[in-house]
Amino acid sequence: MRTDAFHLRRLGRMALVACLTLGLAGCVEQVRKHGYVPSEEDLAEIVVGVDTRDSVAETVGTPSSSGVLNEGGYYYVASRISTFGPREPRVIDREVVAISFNQQGVVENIERFGLQDGRVVQLSRRVTESSVSNRSFLRQLLGNLGNFNAGQFLNE
C-alpha cells in the first residue's frame, strides 16, 4: 500500500511540473516580422534623377504600398511585432523606405524612416463601412418580413 501512495505522489508531482512547464511556455515572447524593406546595397543601385518607377520596381521589387495618386511615391514597410503572453502586441521596430517621384515618374528622393525618427504611425487600410449596425443576418431577415407587399409580386 505504501508503494501506491508513493506512485500517486510522484505522478501528482510530474503532472504539476508538466502544467507549470506548459503554462510558462505560453508566456514566451514571440516576435513576428512583416513586410519588406530593400537593403542599403539595393537602394544604392537606384540613381536619383535617372531611374523611373519601372526600373525601381525591377531593381528592388514591388512596393508594399504606393501613393494614392499616380504621381505618389513607393513605400516599403517592414515591422517587427512582439507578443508576450496575454499582453497586447507592441511594435518593437518599424522601418519605412519612401521613394518619391516627380511628375515625369523619375526618382526625386529616397528616404528611410524608423521608430527613432518619430512616433509610431499605425498603418491601417481603408474599409468601407456598411449600413448594417450590429445586426445579425437572421435579425435582418426577420426584420424585413413586414416590409413586403403581396401586390409587388403579382404580375399585372
C-alpha positions in Angstrom: 0.0 0.0 0.0 2.9 2.3 0.7 4.2 2.0 -2.9 0.8 3.0 -4.3 0.8 6.3 -2.3 4.4 6.8 -3.4 3.5 6.4 -7.0 0.4 8.7 -6.7 2.6 11.4 -5.1 5.2 11.0 -7.8 2.5 11.1 -10.6 1.0 14.2 -9.0 4.4 16.0 -8.9 5.0 15.1 -12.5 1.6 16.4 -13.5 2.3 19.6 -11.6 5.6 20.1 -13.3 4.1 19.4 -16.7 1.3 22.0 -16.0 3.8 24.6 -14.9 6.0 24.0 -17.9 3.1 24.3 -20.3 1.9 27.5 -18.5 5.3 29.1 -18.7 5.7 28.1 -22.4 2.6 30.2 -23.2 4.4 33.3 -21.7 7.4 33.2 -24.0 7.9 36.3 -26.1 7.1 35.8 -29.8 8.5 38.1 -32.4 6.8 38.3 -35.8 8.3 40.0 -38.9 6.1 41.6 -41.5 6.9 43.4 -44.8 9.9 44.0 -46.8 12.4 46.9 -47.0 15.2 46.9 -49.6 18.8 46.8 -48.3 21.2 49.7 -48.5 23.1 47.9 -51.3 19.9 47.6 -53.4 19.0 51.2 -52.7 22.5 52.3 -53.8 21.7 51.0 -57.3 18.9 53.5 -57.7 20.1 56.7 -59.3 18.1 59.8 -58.3 17.1 61.8 -61.4 17.7 58.8 -63.7 15.7 55.8 -62.6 11.9 55.5 -63.2 9.0 53.7 -61.5 9.6 50.6 -63.6 13.3 50.5 -63.1 12.9 50.9 -59.3 10.4 48.0 -59.3 12.9 45.9 -61.2 15.8 46.8 -59.0 14.3 46.5 -55.5 10.9 44.8 -56.1 7.4 46.0 -56.0 6.5 48.2 -53.0 4.3 47.3 -50.0 2.2 50.2 -51.0 2.2 53.2 -53.2 0.9 56.8 -53.2 -2.8 57.5 -53.5 -2.3 59.2 -56.9 -0.4 58.1 -59.9 2.3 60.6 -59.0 2.6 59.2 -55.5 5.7 57.5 -54.2 6.6 53.9 -53.4 6.6 52.9 -49.8 8.4 49.8 -48.5 7.4 48.9 -44.9 8.9 46.3 -42.5 7.7 45.8 -38.9 8.8 43.6 -36.0 6.0 43.0 -33.5 6.4 41.4 -30.1 3.7 39.4 -28.3 4.2 38.3 -24.7 1.6 36.1 -23.2 -1.9 37.7 -23.0 -0.5 41.2 -23.3 -1.3 43.4 -26.3 1.2 43.1 -29.2 3.6 46.0 -29.5 5.7 47.3 -32.3 9.4 47.0 -31.4 10.8 48.1 -34.8 9.4 49.6 -37.9 11.3 50.8 -41.0 9.8 52.7 -43.9 11.6 53.4 -47.2 9.9 56.1 -49.2 10.8 56.7 -52.8 9.2 59.8 -54.3 8.9 60.5 -58.0 8.4 63.8 -59.9 5.6 64.4 -62.4 7.5 62.5 -65.2 7.9 59.4 -63.0 11.6 59.8 -62.4 13.0 59.2 -58.9 13.2 62.5 -56.9 14.1 61.4 -53.4 14.9 58.3 -51.3 14.2 58.4 -47.6 14.4 55.9 -44.8 12.4 56.3 -41.6 12.4 54.3 -38.4 10.8 54.4 -34.9 13.6 56.6 -33.7 12.5 59.3 -36.3 9.2 60.0 -34.5 6.2 58.4 -33.1 4.8 55.1 -34.2 2.4 55.6 -37.1 -0.3 52.9 -37.1 -0.7 51.5 -40.6 -4.3 50.7 -41.5 -6.3 50.0 -44.6 -9.4 51.9 -45.5 -12.6 49.9 -45.2 -16.0 51.0 -46.4 -18.4 51.0 -43.6 -21.6 49.0 -44.1 -25.0 50.4 -43.3 -25.7 47.5 -41.1 -25.3 48.3 -37.4 -24.6 45.3 -35.2 -27.5 43.2 -36.6 -27.2 39.5 -37.3 -28.3 38.1 -40.6 -31.3 36.4 -39.0 -32.4 39.6 -37.3 -32.1 41.5 -40.7 -34.1 38.8 -42.4 -36.9 38.7 -39.8 -36.9 42.5 -39.7 -37.9 42.6 -43.4 -40.9 40.3 -43.1 -43.3 43.2 -42.5 -41.9 45.3 -45.4 -43.3 43.2 -48.2 -46.5 43.9 -50.1 -48.1 40.9 -51.9 -49.2 43.2 -54.8 -45.5 43.8 -55.7 -45.1 40.1 -56.6 -48.2 39.7 -58.7 -48.0 40.2 -62.5 -50.4 42.7 -63.9 
